[in-house]
């Protein structure tokens, strides 16, 4: 008779991979065979993991349909078996499994929808923090603005949108008629964050996206203006535009600190 650890590993292989070797250690009864008894655990295991994925990717399930989503979940679970004590992180590879490619956008709409939903999960679960205000910005000396760095709330996330994913997500969420998937002529930019316990999202124009990406990467205000200058033809408008974006981010509760 194998030891407890060997039996536990054999049981795990049976549940996860269908390894039949463990079956000899399970007794059949008059009502239920050993195979059926083991199948109960296997089915429960995969069902629980599918429930976890449905919790993170509910809109994707709605758009794919129950059967297709279930098949994808089983395939995902086999490729990315759960290795976490908490199911919070089990679905983190789902967008990549579906083929999501952030840089090139060479992915189909389910992968992008999955990435959007995972960003919503991350924004909602992110650590909380006190936010800065316009009064904090007003207190900065004029000569210190060039070296100013902006620290953002942990929930802030951005992503390029290559399909009409935002429209489809919103209409599905509101139980409205969902349009067919359409690939955009040029990628849009999406911003997500949490404020006052509510996850927010909106589209960004190219100039704001450039400024925000620079700031998120650690650029100071002068470098942020440099990134913004590549998007705006009138150089005299750059500082004012940058200050306007900062005001917007402060009002939205996206900024936690202004470092000078």
C-alpha positions as CSV (number, residue, x, y, z in Angstrom):
1,X,0.0,0.0,0.0
2,X,1.5,3.4,-1.0
3,X,2.1,6.1,1.6
4,X,-0.3,9.0,2.1
5,X,1.7,11.4,-0.1
6,X,1.8,8.9,-2.9
7,X,-1.9,8.3,-2.6
8,X,-2.6,12.0,-2.6
9,X,-0.5,12.5,-5.8
10,X,-2.2,9.6,-7.5
11,X,-5.6,11.0,-6.6
12,X,-4.6,14.4,-8.0
13,X,-3.5,12.8,-11.2
14,X,-6.8,11.0,-11.5
15,X,-8.9,14.2,-10.9
16,X,-6.8,16.4,-13.1
17,X,-5.6,14.1,-15.9
18,X,-8.0,11.1,-15.7
19,X,-5.2,8.7,-14.6
20,X,-7.0,5.4,-14.0
21,X,-4.2,3.9,-11.8
22,X,-5.8,5.3,-8.7
23,X,-9.0,3.5,-9.3
24,X,-7.8,0.3,-7.8
25,X,-7.7,2.0,-4.4
26,X,-11.4,3.0,-4.4
27,X,-14.0,0.4,-3.6
28,X,-17.2,0.1,-5.6
29,X,-20.5,-0.2,-3.8
30,X,-23.7,-1.8,-4.9
31,X,-25.1,1.5,-6.0
32,X,-22.0,3.3,-7.4
33,X,-18.9,2.0,-9.1
34,X,-15.4,3.2,-8.2
35,X,-15.2,4.9,-11.6
36,X,-18.4,6.9,-10.9
37,X,-17.2,7.8,-7.4
38,X,-14.0,9.2,-8.8
39,X,-15.7,11.0,-11.7
40,X,-17.8,12.9,-9.1
41,X,-14.6,14.5,-7.8
42,X,-13.2,15.1,-11.3
43,X,-16.4,16.8,-12.5
44,X,-16.6,18.9,-9.3
45,X,-13.0,20.0,-9.7
46,X,-13.4,21.3,-13.3
47,X,-16.8,22.7,-12.6
48,X,-15.4,24.8,-9.7
49,X,-12.6,26.1,-11.9
50,X,-15.0,27.0,-14.7
51,X,-17.1,28.9,-12.1
52,X,-14.0,30.9,-11.2
53,X,-13.4,31.7,-14.8
54,X,-17.0,32.7,-15.3
55,X,-16.7,35.0,-12.4
56,X,-13.8,36.8,-14.1
57,X,-15.0,36.5,-17.7
58,X,-18.8,36.7,-17.4
59,X,-19.3,38.9,-20.5
60,X,-17.1,36.7,-22.6
61,X,-19.2,33.7,-21.6
62,X,-22.3,35.5,-22.5
63,X,-21.0,36.3,-26.0
64,X,-19.4,32.9,-26.7
65,X,-22.3,30.9,-25.3
66,X,-22.3,28.3,-22.5
67,X,-21.1,25.3,-24.5
68,X,-18.2,27.0,-26.2
69,X,-17.1,28.8,-23.0
70,X,-17.2,25.5,-21.1
71,X,-15.0,23.8,-23.8
72,X,-12.5,26.6,-23.7
73,X,-12.4,26.5,-19.9
74,X,-11.6,22.7,-19.9
75,X,-8.9,23.3,-22.5
76,X,-7.5,26.2,-20.5
77,X,-7.5,24.2,-17.2
78,X,-5.5,21.4,-18.8
79,X,-2.9,23.8,-20.2
80,X,-2.8,26.1,-17.1
81,X,-3.7,23.9,-14.1
82,X,-4.4,25.8,-10.9
83,X,-1.2,26.3,-8.9
84,X,-2.6,28.9,-6.4
85,X,-4.1,28.7,-3.0
86,X,-6.5,31.3,-4.1
87,X,-8.6,31.2,-7.3
88,X,-8.0,34.9,-7.7
89,X,-5.1,34.3,-10.0
90,X,-6.2,31.2,-11.8
91,X,-7.6,33.1,-14.8
92,X,-4.6,35.4,-15.3
93,X,-3.4,33.5,-18.4
94,X,-6.8,33.3,-20.1
95,X,-6.3,36.2,-22.5
96,X,-2.9,34.8,-23.6
97,X,-4.4,31.3,-24.0
98,X,-7.0,32.9,-26.3
99,X,-4.2,34.5,-28.3
100,X,-4.1,38.0,-27.0
101,X,-1.2,40.0,-28.4
102,X,-0.9,43.4,-26.8
103,X,1.8,44.9,-29.0
104,X,0.6,43.9,-32.5
105,X,-3.1,43.5,-31.9
106,X,-3.0,40.3,-34.0
107,X,-5.7,38.6,-32.0
108,X,-9.4,37.9,-32.4
109,X,-12.1,39.6,-30.4
110,X,-12.5,36.9,-27.6
111,X,-8.9,37.4,-26.6
112,X,-9.4,41.2,-26.4
113,X,-12.6,40.9,-24.4
114,X,-10.9,38.6,-22.0
115,X,-8.0,41.1,-21.5
116,X,-10.5,43.9,-20.9
117,X,-12.4,41.8,-18.3
118,X,-9.1,40.9,-16.6
119,X,-8.2,44.5,-16.4
120,X,-11.6,45.2,-14.7
121,X,-10.8,42.4,-12.2
122,X,-7.3,43.9,-11.5
123,X,-8.6,47.4,-11.2
124,X,-11.3,46.3,-8.7
125,X,-8.9,44.3,-6.6
126,X,-6.0,46.7,-6.6
127,X,-4.7,48.1,-3.3
128,X,-6.4,51.3,-2.0
129,X,-4.5,54.5,-1.5
130,X,-5.2,58.1,-0.6
131,X,-5.5,60.4,-3.6
132,X,-4.0,63.7,-4.4
133,X,-6.1,66.8,-5.1
134,X,-5.9,69.9,-7.2
135,X,-4.9,71.8,-4.1
136,X,-1.8,69.6,-4.0
137,X,-1.0,70.7,-7.6
138,X,-1.6,74.4,-6.8
139,X,0.9,74.2,-3.9
140,X,3.8,73.3,-6.3
141,X,6.2,76.1,-7.0
142,X,6.4,77.1,-10.6
143,X,10.1,76.3,-10.8
144,X,9.5,72.8,-9.6
145,X,7.0,71.7,-12.3
146,X,9.6,70.6,-14.8
147,X,10.8,67.9,-12.4
148,X,7.4,66.9,-11.2
149,X,6.6,63.2,-11.3
150,X,3.1,61.8,-11.0
151,X,2.4,58.7,-9.0
152,X,-0.9,56.9,-9.9
153,X,-3.4,54.8,-8.0
154,X,-2.6,51.1,-8.2
155,X,-5.8,50.4,-10.0
156,X,-4.9,52.5,-13.1
157,X,-4.6,50.4,-16.3
158,X,-4.5,51.1,-20.0
159,X,-4.9,49.0,-23.1
160,X,-5.1,49.4,-26.8
161,X,-8.5,48.3,-28.3
162,X,-8.4,46.8,-31.7
163,X,-12.0,45.7,-32.0
164,X,-15.4,47.3,-31.0
165,X,-14.8,45.6,-27.7
166,X,-15.8,48.5,-25.4
167,X,-19.2,48.9,-27.2
168,X,-19.8,45.1,-27.1
169,X,-18.9,44.9,-23.4
170,X,-21.1,47.9,-22.5
171,X,-24.2,46.7,-24.4
172,X,-23.8,43.1,-23.0
173,X,-23.4,44.5,-19.5
174,X,-26.6,46.6,-20.0
175,X,-28.5,43.6,-21.5
176,X,-28.9,45.6,-24.8
177,X,-28.5,44.3,-28.3
178,X,-24.8,43.5,-28.8
179,X,-23.3,44.4,-32.2
180,X,-21.3,42.0,-34.2
181,X,-17.5,42.1,-33.7
182,X,-15.8,44.6,-36.0
183,X,-12.1,45.3,-36.2
184,X,-11.3,49.0,-36.0
185,X,-9.4,50.8,-38.7
186,X,-7.0,52.1,-36.0
187,X,-6.7,51.0,-32.4
188,X,-8.4,53.1,-29.7
189,X,-7.0,53.6,-26.2
190,X,-8.9,52.6,-23.1
191,X,-8.3,53.7,-19.5
192,X,-9.5,51.8,-16.5
193,X,-9.2,52.7,-12.8
194,X,-11.2,52.4,-9.5
195,X,-12.5,55.5,-7.7
196,X,-14.8,55.5,-4.7
197,X,-15.1,51.7,-4.8
198,X,-16.4,51.8,-8.4
199,X,-14.4,50.6,-11.4
200,X,-14.4,53.3,-14.1
201,X,-13.5,53.1,-17.8
202,X,-13.4,55.4,-20.8
203,X,-11.7,55.9,-24.1
204,X,-8.7,58.3,-24.5
205,X,-7.6,60.4,-27.5
206,X,-4.1,59.8,-28.7
207,X,-2.6,62.8,-27.0
208,X,-3.9,61.9,-23.6
209,X,-2.8,58.3,-24.1
210,X,0.7,59.4,-25.0
211,X,0.9,61.7,-21.9
212,X,-0.5,59.1,-19.6
213,X,1.8,56.3,-20.8
214,X,4.8,58.6,-20.3
215,X,3.7,59.5,-16.8
216,X,3.0,55.9,-15.9
217,X,6.5,55.0,-17.1
218,X,8.0,57.5,-14.7
219,X,8.5,60.5,-16.9
220,X,8.7,63.9,-15.2
221,X,6.5,66.7,-16.4
222,X,9.0,68.1,-18.9
223,X,9.4,64.6,-20.4
224,X,5.6,64.2,-20.4
225,X,5.4,67.4,-22.4
226,X,7.9,66.0,-24.8
227,X,5.8,62.9,-25.4
228,X,2.8,65.1,-25.8
229,X,4.5,67.4,-28.3
230,X,4.7,64.5,-30.8
231,X,0.9,64.4,-30.8
232,X,0.2,68.2,-30.9
233,X,1.2,70.4,-33.8
234,X,1.2,73.7,-31.8
235,X,4.1,73.6,-29.3
236,X,2.7,76.5,-27.3
237,X,-0.3,74.4,-26.4
238,X,1.7,71.5,-25.0
239,X,2.2,72.7,-21.3
240,X,-1.4,73.9,-21.1
241,X,-2.7,70.6,-22.5
242,X,-0.5,68.6,-20.1
243,X,-1.7,70.6,-17.2
244,X,-5.3,70.0,-18.3
245,X,-4.7,66.2,-18.4
246,X,-3.2,66.3,-14.9
247,X,-6.3,68.2,-13.7
248,X,-8.5,65.6,-15.2
249,X,-6.6,62.7,-13.6
250,X,-6.6,64.4,-10.2
251,X,-10.4,65.0,-10.4
252,X,-10.9,61.4,-11.4
253,X,-9.0,60.1,-8.3
254,X,-6.3,58.5,-10.4
255,X,-3.3,60.3,-8.8
256,X,-2.0,59.4,-5.4
257,X,1.1,61.7,-5.2
258,X,2.8,64.6,-6.9
259,X,6.5,64.2,-6.4
260,X,8.8,67.2,-6.7
